[in-house]
C-alpha cells in the first residue's frame, strides 16, 4: 500500500451544503459525506441533532434554520461523543438553548476520553474544524437518559432513543413517530464509509434491527444524502449492515489465521475495496476500522482510547510497515 497523507489532512475542499425539508417538522442539513445535522421545528421551538465541530461552523446551520423559522433553538441532541459532532454546541447559546441532551453512556465517554478524542479528531480532519480556536472546551450534556426519553415540542412527539451500542456505546437516535422520520447519527450511513474506530461491531447489527423495527419512512444518516423514500431507507440499513459485518468477519478470519495487524489490513482490503472503496471517507476510515475490528476479534471488548500520538503511530505502521 502506498504511503498517503495522514488521515484527511490533505482534504481541503469545502463540500456543497443541502438543506432539505423531509416532512412538516423535519429538515436535513447534509454536505456530501461530511457529518450531517438534523433539524426538528416544533410548534414552539427547534431541536438540532448534532452540533457540528465548532461554534463558528454552527452558525452556518443557524443561518439555514433562520431562513425558515425564528423560533428559539431550545434543544441540541448529541448522537454520540465524537468531537466533530459535539464541539459546536456552544454556538447555540445565543439562540435560546436550554438543554444539551445525550445518553448517559455518551456522558461517560466524554468524561473518560473526550479530551483525547478532541485532540485526535482535530489532527485527523482539520477542514471539519474550521475556526477551531472558537471551541471553548468540551461539550457537556445538561440532560442525560439511559434508554429513552420523550419530548413534546407543542403537539409534536419527539422520542430520543439509545437503541444499543454500535458506532459507539452511547449512540442516540431521534424518532418522530407521527411523521416516521428517523435521525440515526452514525448508526446508519449512506454513500460513506462507517467509521468504526470506537465501535462495538458484534453489537451493531442488532442495534440496526431495533431501529429498522420502527419502520422509518425517511432517515437522516450520519453522513451522506437524506434517505427520502422507503426503498432508500432499506438500502441504507442494508449498506450499513453489510459494511460493518464484512469488516468484522474479515478481522475474525484474520485473527483465526494468526495474521498480524498489517496482514489483516491487506486481507480486509482485498475483500472490502471492491465493494466499498468508492464511498466517501473510505481511505480515511479504513485504518482505524481495521485496527478496532482486529482488537474486537482478538477479545478486546471495549475500544481503546485514540490519542493524536496513537493515531499517527497506527497510520504509519499500516501504511509503511
N, C-alpha and C positions, 0 to 999 in steps of 0.2 A: 504494500500500500504506500503510495507516495505521501511524503510529508506535506501537511496542509497547515495553513494559518490556524492558530488555536481557536477552537470553538467557532464563534461567529464574529470575531473581532474585525474581520475584513468585510462584513456585511454592513454597508453604509447607506444603502439605497432606501429612501423612505417609501413606504407602501401606500397606495391609494386607499382611502377610507370609504366604506359604505355605511350608511345609517338607514336601516330599513324598518318599516313597520310590519310586524308579523301578525298582529291581532289588535283588538280595540285598545289593549293596555300594554302590549309588549313590543319592544324595539331591540334591534341588534346593531351594535357598533363593531364592525369587522374590518380587517386590514390584511388580506392576502397572506394568511399564515402567521401573522403577529397575534399576540394574545387578544382575545375578544372581550368586550364589555357588554353586559346586558342592561337594559333599562326597562323598568316597570313604572308606568304612570298611572297611579290610582286616582281616586276621586279627590283626595286632599293632599297628596304628597307623591314623591318619587323615590324609587329604590334603584340603586346602582349595584350591579353584580360584577364584582372585580374592579378594582380601583385604579388600574394602570400602575406604572412603575415609579412615577414621580408626580409631585403636585403640579408641576408645570404641564406635564402631559395630560393630567386630569382635566385641565382647562379646555382641551380640545373636545373631550366628551361633554363637558358642561356646556360648551358653545352649541353643540348639536342639540342637547336637551332644551336649551333656551330658545331654539328655533321653533319648538312645538309646545312648550309649556313654561309658565312662570311659577309653578308650584314648588314648594320647598323640597329639597333633596334631603329627606329625613333619615334614610337608611342606606348604608353601604354593607353589602354581604361579601364576605371573603370565601371563595370556594375552596381555598386551601392556603397554605402559609407562604408559598413562593414569593420572593421579593417583587418579581415582575408584575405580580397581581395585586399586591397589598400596599406598597410604599407610597402610592399616590393618594391614600385616603385623606391625608390632611388637606388636600386641595378642595375638599368639600365642606370644610368648617364654616366658610362664609356663605354657604348655600342653604343653611337650615339643618345641618347634620345633627341628629340626636343619638343614633346608635350605629356602631360598627359591630356587625353580627358575624360570629364564626362558631363552628363546632368546638366543643371542649378539647378534643384531640388536636385541633388546629392551634388553639391557645397553648397547649402543652408543647407543640413543636416550635412555636415562636419562642417560647421560654427556653427550650433546650438548645435550639440551633438557629434561631432567627438571625443573629448577628453574622454567623459564619455563612449562612445562605445569602445574605445581602451582599457580602464581600465577594462571594463566589460568583453570583449571577452578574454583578456589575462588570466583573472581569471577563465573563464569557460573552456577553452580548451588549456592548456599550451603546449601540444605537437605540436599544429599548430603554435606556436610562438617560434620555435627554434631560439636561439641566439637573444632573444628579446632585448638585450642590443644594438644590431646593428641598431635599429629603431631610426632615427634622430628626429622624431616627426610626426605630422600629414602630410598626403599627400594632397597637394592642386593641383587641376586641373589648367593647364595653358590655356586650351581651353574648353569653355563650349558652349552648344547649348540647345535650348528649345524643338524642336520636331525631327529634323533630319538634319544631315549633310552628305555630300558625299566626300570621299577622292578618289583620283586616285593614286594608287601605280603602276606607269607605266601604263600599259594597263588594270590593274585590278581595277574594280569598287568596292568600299567598302562603304556601307551605314551604318551609325551609327544612331540608332533609339531610341527614347524614346516613346514606344508604349502605355504607360499609367502606372498607379500605379498597384502594385501587391505585390511583395516581399517587396518593399519599395515604396515611392512616386517618386523615381528618376530612376527607373530601365531602363537600357540601353541594347540593343541587337546589335550585329554586323551581317550584312547580306551581303553575297556575291551573288548577283543575277545571275552572269554568271555561277556559279557552284552550286547554290541553297543550300548553306551551311549556317546554322544559328548558331551563338554563343549566347545562350539565357541568360547567367548568371543564377541566381537562380529563374527566372520566370518559368523555367522547370527543374524538377529533374528526375533522373532515379535511381530506386532501393535505394532511400534515402528519408528520411523524408523532408518535406518542413518546413523550419524554418519560422515562421510567427510572430515572436515577434514584428516586426516593419512593419507589413503588412497592406494592405487595402484589406481585404478579400472580401468585396462586389464587389470591382472593378476588382479583379484578373481574373475572368473568361473572362470578356470582353477583357482584355489585351491579354490573351491567344488566343482569337478569332482573334485578329488583327495579331498576329504572325502566326497563322495557315493559315490565308488567303494568306500569302506569298508562301505557298506550298513548304516548305523546303524538300529537299531530304535527308539531313543529318543534325543532330543537335549535338552540344556540349552543354550538360546541365550544370547547375551549379555544380552538384555533380552526381557521378555515371558514367557508361560507355558511350562512344560516341554512338549515335543512328545512325547507318550506312546504314539503308535502310528505305523505306517509311513506312513499317509496324511497325518498331521500333519507328519511329518518331510519328506515330499516337498513339502508345501505350504510349509514353512519354507525349504527350499532354493529353491523357485521364487519365493517372495516376495522373498527377499533378492537373488537374481539379477536379478529384474525391477526392483527399486528401483535398484540400482547401475548397471545397463546403461541404464535410461531416463534417469537423471541424466546419465551421461556422454555419451549420444547427444545430449541437449539441448544440452550445452555444446559438443560438437563442431559441431553445426549452427549454434549461435550464433556461434562463432568464425569459421566459414566464411562467415557473412553479415556479418562485421565488427562485430558487436554489442559494446558495452562491457559492463562487469560488471553494471551496473544493468539494462540491457536484457536481458542474459542471464538475470538473476533473473526478470524479468517473463515471458520466454518459457518458462523452466523451470516456473514456477508454472502457466502455462496448460496444460501437459502433466501435471504431477505432482499438483497439488492435487486433481483429481477422483479420482485413483487412490489417493493416499496421505495426503491431508490430514487424515484422521480418526485416524491412528495416534498412539501415544504419542510425545511429544517431537518431533513433526514441525516445529512452528514454531521450536523451539529449534535444531534441526539444520540447517534448510534454508539459512540464510545462509552458514554455514560450509561446507556441502556444495557449494553453487553456486560459492563462491569457489575451493575446491580443484579442482572439476571444470573450471572456467574456466582455471585455471592449467595443469592437466594437458593439456587440449585445446589450450592455447597453446604446449605444448612444454616446460613446466617439469616435469621428471621427478620430482624429489624434493620432497615437501611443504615449504613454507616454515614456519619456526617461528612458532607462535602465541604472542603475549605478551598480557598484560592490555591494554596500550595498543592493540595491533593489533586485538584483538577488538572493542573499542569503536569504533574508527575504521571498521572494516568494517561493523559493525552499523548505525551511524548513517548511513553512506553509502548502504547499501542500503535502509534504512527511510525516509530523509528526502530523499535526493538531494543 
